[in-house]
Amino acid sequence: MNQERRELTAFDIGCVVVGGIIGVGIFFTPARVAREVDTPSQVMLAWGLGGLLAVLGGLVFAELSTLVPGHGGTFRYIQTAFGRLPAFVYGWANWLVIQAGALGVIALILVDYLNVVLFGEQRMSGDAKVLVAVITMLLFTATNVVGLRVGKRVQNTLTVLKVLAIATLVALSWGTAAAAPVEPVAPSSRSLPAMLAAAILPVLFAVGGWQQGSFLAGAARRLYDVPLGLLGGVAVVVVTYLTINLAYLDALGFAGARASQAIGADAAKVILGDVGGRVLAGMVVISAAGIMNTICLAPPYVLYAMAQQGVFPAAFGRLHPTLHTPVLGVLGQGLWGVVLLLSVHLFARSRGEASVDTLGFVCDSVVFVDWVFFAACGAAVLLLRRRAVPGSFFRVPGGAVIGALFALASLVVTGGAIVQSPIPSAVGVGLCLLGLPAYLLLMRKN
């Protein structure tokens, strides 16, 4: 018998949102954004547009969370509006690639920076890094198997530490770092819209993730905790991202930001001196741990919701009688991430490659897949508001216009992803299409 416990407050859900968005990307992607544009103001414009889309997304998901309450988030919203098949394709891609792939990539980054914290340099072999990464993945999986209360406490602690560390770095940059000299940069031959189209992909990879808070909405103590947590988490992220980008530009200058291969570490060295590299490495470790715990905490509830709706094996739709967690969902998410990481590593070894540079590829393919389904959620608001019981708790300010704008903006993003990164986008489409035979097989069994 399922015994769902409602243990999450708005603060807890906000921590899941912040933990799901502020990962390791903010320590790398700002340099990539700077290389795509011509001026510091264009850098901030790109991040401002990304923040605006995140706010629109937060508003859309806040209303959807009250129109379609319960676990599952994006999966439930798409299923309620458009039916089982498109919802299953989302859940399939979210489990098989988006979350599992991110879990492995983030684990490797955590290990890389843990080396810097402990030894000041990279000392582990490639095989040893993968082994330690697998151990960390299993550790966070086990943490979230033993109970939602344990998982949320770990999440809250890591999120608070992460935000405080970034705020401290920003404050020190304004208080002690002398502004870097302004150096001329050769203007691009591209138009401003073309530059922003290229810059927005890494921005959206960094700002995406508010949907994580909706995955376990069924565990919220009160219905209004979900929209409050979603919107509060997005607000914290937008402010954090804008201020840390200003700090990077202040410390390194625009030319320095463009030339940097590790912008967070370079800025930390300017601000904090020689110890800055290790301090930044420690911040990356905390951020990586936070997003790994988010992946092991929230997405398993999508598998739980899928099973409850009859589009995934029924065993995944049961809560443990004493732990009150979707144990099979947590294990299915975490262990599949381990299998995926080991498979990629062994494939690289078989080809004689020392390492596989997957971060940029995963970034672009994830952006494409995520924003296709975000567009569907924007459209879902338009459909579901018509069916809603009058007096629903939360309504998007401005009515259906916000949902329509978000859907349209999401389609523009996916079109830009196809133009700018056709191969990763095609891979994202292919992985989604793999869900079709799986869906037919599951429907036949059911």
KAGI-V84763 format. One record per residue. N is the residue number from 1. RES is the residue in one small letter. PHI is phi in whole degrees, 0 to 359 (none if undefined). NEAR is the number of other ideal C-beta (glycine too) atoms within 10 Angstrom. Layout:
# KAGI-V84763
((N & RES & PHI & NEAR) (N & RES & PHI & NEAR))
This chain:
# KAGI-V84763
((1 & m & none & 5) (2 & n & 285 & 12) (3 & q & 234 & 9) (4 & e & 287 & 14) (5 & r & 253 & 14) (6 & r & 263 & 12) (7 & e & 245 & 16) (8 & l & 264 & 25) (9 & t & 268 & 17) (10 & a & 300 & 21) (11 & f & 296 & 16) (12 & d & 299 & 24) (13 & i & 291 & 30) (14 & g & 299 & 25) (15 & c & 293 & 30) (16 & v & 296 & 30) (17 & v & 297 & 30) (18 & v & 297 & 31) (19 & g & 294 & 31) (20 & g & 281 & 28) (21 & i & 260 & 27) (22 & i & 280 & 27) (23 & g & 247 & 25) (24 & v & 267 & 23) (25 & g & 300 & 24) (26 & i & 294 & 24) (27 & f & 270 & 27) (28 & f & 230 & 22) (29 & t & 296 & 26) (30 & p & 304 & 29) (31 & a & 293 & 22) (32 & r & 295 & 21) (33 & v & 297 & 26) (34 & a & 299 & 28) (35 & r & 289 & 17) (36 & e & 269 & 23) (37 & v & 233 & 23) (38 & d & 253 & 17) (39 & t & 219 & 14) (40 & p & 300 & 19) (41 & s & 296 & 12) (42 & q & 289 & 19) (43 & v & 302 & 25) (44 & m & 292 & 17) (45 & l & 297 & 17) (46 & a & 299 & 26) (47 & w & 290 & 24) (48 & g & 295 & 16) (49 & l & 297 & 17) (50 & g & 298 & 26) (51 & g & 296 & 20) (52 & l & 298 & 14) (53 & l & 296 & 23) (54 & a & 296 & 25) (55 & v & 295 & 19) (56 & l & 301 & 21) (57 & g & 297 & 26) (58 & g & 298 & 25) (59 & l & 295 & 25) (60 & v & 298 & 27) (61 & f & 289 & 29) (62 & a & 298 & 24) (63 & e & 290 & 25) (64 & l & 300 & 32) (65 & s & 294 & 27) (66 & t & 263 & 17) (67 & l & 288 & 22) (68 & v & 231 & 20) (69 & p & 290 & 14) (70 & g & 115 & 18) (71 & h & 289 & 26) (72 & g & 113 & 26) (73 & g & 53 & 32) (74 & t & 308 & 25) (75 & f & 303 & 31) (76 & r & 294 & 28) (77 & y & 294 & 28) (78 & i & 292 & 26) (79 & q & 296 & 23) (80 & t & 295 & 18) (81 & a & 275 & 21) (82 & f & 236 & 15) (83 & g & 110 & 10) (84 & r & 291 & 15) (85 & l & 298 & 16) (86 & p & 298 & 18) (87 & a & 294 & 27) (88 & f & 297 & 24) (89 & v & 301 & 23) (90 & y & 298 & 28) (91 & g & 300 & 29) (92 & w & 298 & 24) (93 & a & 295 & 24) (94 & n & 297 & 24) (95 & w & 285 & 23) (96 & l & 290 & 17) (97 & v & 236 & 21) (98 & i & 300 & 23) (99 & q & 283 & 25) (100 & a & 294 & 24) (101 & g & 296 & 21) (102 & a & 297 & 23) (103 & l & 301 & 27) (104 & g & 292 & 27) (105 & v & 298 & 25) (106 & i & 295 & 28) (107 & a & 298 & 29) (108 & l & 295 & 24) (109 & i & 295 & 23) (110 & l & 303 & 24) (111 & v & 294 & 22) (112 & d & 304 & 18) (113 & y & 280 & 25) (114 & l & 295 & 21) (115 & n & 302 & 19) (116 & v & 294 & 19) (117 & v & 299 & 16) (118 & l & 279 & 13) (119 & f & 242 & 11) (120 & g & 79 & 11) (121 & e & 196 & 8) (122 & q & 277 & 12) (123 & r & 241 & 11) (124 & m & 274 & 16) (125 & s & 286 & 10) (126 & g & 301 & 15) (127 & d & 295 & 10) (128 & a & 294 & 12) (129 & k & 299 & 21) (130 & v & 295 & 23) (131 & l & 298 & 14) (132 & v & 294 & 17) (133 & a & 299 & 27) (134 & v & 298 & 20) (135 & i & 299 & 12) (136 & t & 294 & 19) (137 & m & 297 & 25) (138 & l & 293 & 16) (139 & l & 296 & 15) (140 & f & 289 & 24) (141 & t & 298 & 23) (142 & a & 296 & 14) (143 & t & 302 & 20) (144 & n & 270 & 29) (145 & v & 286 & 21) (146 & v & 285 & 14) (147 & g & 155 & 17) (148 & l & 296 & 23) (149 & r & 296 & 15) (150 & v & 295 & 16) (151 & g & 300 & 26) (152 & k & 290 & 23) (153 & r & 293 & 14) (154 & v & 298 & 19) (155 & q & 298 & 26) (156 & n & 298 & 20) (157 & t & 297 & 15) (158 & l & 295 & 22) (159 & t & 293 & 28) (160 & v & 298 & 16) (161 & l & 299 & 16) (162 & k & 297 & 25) (163 & v & 294 & 21) (164 & l & 297 & 12) (165 & a & 296 & 17) (166 & i & 293 & 22) (167 & a & 298 & 14) (168 & t & 294 & 13) (169 & l & 299 & 24) (170 & v & 297 & 20) (171 & a & 298 & 13) (172 & l & 293 & 17) (173 & s & 295 & 23) (174 & w & 281 & 14) (175 & g & 270 & 8) (176 & t & 233 & 12) (177 & a & 276 & 17) (178 & a & 288 & 8) (179 & a & 299 & 12) (180 & a & 291 & 18) (181 & p & 296 & 8) (182 & v & 279 & 10) (183 & e & 246 & 11) (184 & p & 294 & 7) (185 & v & 238 & 16) (186 & a & 299 & 6) (187 & p & 293 & 8) (188 & s & 281 & 15) (189 & s & 277 & 6) (190 & r & 278 & 14) (191 & s & 284 & 9) (192 & l & 300 & 13) (193 & p & 302 & 9) (194 & a & 293 & 15) (195 & m & 295 & 18) (196 & l & 294 & 19) (197 & a & 298 & 20) (198 & a & 285 & 21) (199 & a & 287 & 25) (200 & i & 288 & 25) (201 & l & 297 & 27) (202 & p & 296 & 24) (203 & v & 298 & 28) (204 & l & 291 & 27) (205 & f & 297 & 23) (206 & a & 285 & 27) (207 & v & 266 & 27) (208 & g & 286 & 23) (209 & g & 137 & 27) (210 & w & 297 & 28) (211 & q & 295 & 28) (212 & q & 302 & 28) (213 & g & 294 & 37) (214 & s & 279 & 33) (215 & f & 300 & 29) (216 & l & 248 & 30) (217 & a & 298 & 29) (218 & g & 294 & 21) (219 & a & 265 & 23) (220 & a & 290 & 26) (221 & r & 294 & 15) (222 & r & 230 & 12) (223 & l & 301 & 14) (224 & y & 285 & 15) (225 & d & 296 & 22) (226 & v & 290 & 30) (227 & p & 298 & 26) (228 & l & 296 & 18) (229 & g & 294 & 29) (230 & l & 298 & 32) (231 & l & 289 & 21) (232 & g & 295 & 19) (233 & g & 296 & 29) (234 & v & 297 & 27) (235 & a & 299 & 17) (236 & v & 298 & 18) (237 & v & 295 & 27) (238 & v & 299 & 20) (239 & v & 298 & 13) (240 & t & 298 & 19) (241 & y & 292 & 25) (242 & l & 294 & 16) (243 & t & 289 & 17) (244 & i & 288 & 23) (245 & n & 292 & 25) (246 & l & 298 & 17) (247 & a & 295 & 24) (248 & y & 300 & 32) (249 & l & 294 & 23) (250 & d & 294 & 20) (251 & a & 283 & 26) (252 & l & 253 & 25) (253 & g & 77 & 19) (254 & f & 294 & 22) (255 & a & 297 & 15) (256 & g & 294 & 20) (257 & a & 295 & 24) (258 & r & 294 & 21) (259 & a & 278 & 15) (260 & s & 290 & 20) (261 & q & 262 & 8) (262 & a & 213 & 15) (263 & i & 298 & 28) (264 & g & 297 & 27) (265 & a & 294 & 21) (266 & d & 296 & 21) (267 & a & 294 & 29) (268 & a & 297 & 27) (269 & k & 293 & 19) (270 & v & 294 & 20) (271 & i & 283 & 24) (272 & l & 248 & 19) (273 & g & 83 & 11) (274 & d & 299 & 7) (275 & v & 286 & 10) (276 & g & 301 & 20) (277 & g & 300 & 21) (278 & r & 288 & 19) (279 & v & 297 & 19) (280 & l & 298 & 26) (281 & a & 301 & 22) (282 & g & 296 & 17) (283 & m & 295 & 25) (284 & v & 295 & 27) (285 & v & 299 & 21) (286 & i & 297 & 21) (287 & s & 296 & 29) (288 & a & 297 & 26) (289 & a & 297 & 24) (290 & g & 297 & 29) (291 & i & 286 & 30) (292 & m & 296 & 29) (293 & n & 293 & 26) (294 & t & 300 & 33) (295 & i & 296 & 29) (296 & c & 279 & 28) (297 & l & 268 & 28) (298 & a & 267 & 30) (299 & p & 303 & 29) (300 & p & 303 & 30) (301 & y & 287 & 28) (302 & v & 291 & 31) (303 & l & 299 & 28) (304 & y & 299 & 30) (305 & a & 293 & 29) (306 & m & 299 & 29) (307 & a & 294 & 20) (308 & q & 298 & 21) (309 & q & 268 & 18) (310 & g & 83 & 13) (311 & v & 242 & 21) (312 & f & 206 & 27) (313 & p & 310 & 14) (314 & a & 301 & 11) (315 & a & 299 & 12) (316 & f & 286 & 21) (317 & g & 263 & 20) (318 & r & 243 & 16) (319 & l & 266 & 19) (320 & h & 296 & 16) (321 & p & 297 & 9) (322 & t & 248 & 8) (323 & l & 278 & 16) (324 & h & 60 & 17) (325 & t & 236 & 24) (326 & p & 283 & 31) (327 & v & 303 & 19) (328 & l & 295 & 21) (329 & g & 295 & 28) (330 & v & 296 & 28) (331 & l & 294 & 18) (332 & g & 298 & 22) (333 & q & 288 & 27) (334 & g & 291 & 27) (335 & l & 290 & 14) (336 & w & 294 & 18) (337 & g & 300 & 29) (338 & v & 296 & 20) (339 & v & 300 & 13) (340 & l & 297 & 17) (341 & l & 297 & 22) (342 & l & 296 & 15) (343 & s & 296 & 11) (344 & v & 297 & 17) (345 & h & 296 & 22) (346 & l & 293 & 11) (347 & f & 297 & 11) (348 & a & 296 & 16) (349 & r & 297 & 14) (350 & s & 295 & 8) (351 & r & 264 & 8) (352 & g & 75 & 6) (353 & e & 268 & 12) (354 & a & 288 & 8) (355 & s & 205 & 10) (356 & v & 237 & 16) (357 & d & 274 & 7) (358 & t & 253 & 16) (359 & l & 299 & 18) (360 & g & 296 & 16) (361 & f & 296 & 16) (362 & v & 297 & 20) (363 & c & 306 & 23) (364 & d & 291 & 21) (365 & s & 289 & 27) (366 & v & 292 & 23) (367 & v & 303 & 27) (368 & f & 298 & 27) (369 & v & 296 & 24) (370 & d & 302 & 25) (371 & w & 282 & 24) (372 & v & 299 & 22) (373 & f & 282 & 26) (374 & f & 297 & 27) (375 & a & 301 & 19) (376 & a & 297 & 19) (377 & c & 291 & 25) (378 & g & 300 & 25) (379 & a & 293 & 21) (380 & a & 298 & 26) (381 & v & 301 & 26) (382 & l & 298 & 15) (383 & l & 284 & 16) (384 & l & 284 & 19) (385 & r & 297 & 17) (386 & r & 290 & 7) (387 & r & 266 & 9) (388 & a & 290 & 15) (389 & v & 290 & 6) (390 & p & 306 & 4) (391 & g & 89 & 6) (392 & s & 307 & 13) (393 & f & 301 & 15) (394 & f & 237 & 19) (395 & r & 237 & 18) (396 & v & 299 & 22) (397 & p & 305 & 9) (398 & g & 89 & 11) (399 & g & 66 & 12) (400 & a & 291 & 15) (401 & v & 300 & 11) (402 & i & 296 & 20) (403 & g & 299 & 25) (404 & a & 294 & 15) (405 & l & 298 & 18) (406 & f & 294 & 25) (407 & a & 297 & 21) (408 & l & 295 & 13) (409 & a & 298 & 19) (410 & s & 295 & 25) (411 & l & 293 & 16) (412 & v & 296 & 15) (413 & v & 298 & 24) (414 & t & 294 & 20) (415 & g & 296 & 14) (416 & g & 296 & 22) (417 & a & 296 & 26) (418 & i & 297 & 15) (419 & v & 291 & 11) (420 & q & 280 & 19) (421 & s & 222 & 21) (422 & p & 295 & 12) (423 & i & 292 & 10) (424 & p & 302 & 22) (425 & s & 296 & 22) (426 & a & 296 & 13) (427 & v & 298 & 18) (428 & g & 299 & 26) (429 & v & 297 & 15) (430 & g & 299 & 10) (431 & l & 293 & 18) (432 & c & 295 & 20) (433 & l & 294 & 12) (434 & l & 299 & 14) (435 & g & 288 & 20) (436 & l & 296 & 13) (437 & p & 296 & 9) (438 & a & 296 & 15) (439 & y & 297 & 19) (440 & l & 298 & 11) (441 & l & 295 & 10) (442 & l & 295 & 17) (443 & m & 295 & 13) (444 & r & 294 & 7) (445 & k & 293 & 8) (446 & n & 284 & 10))
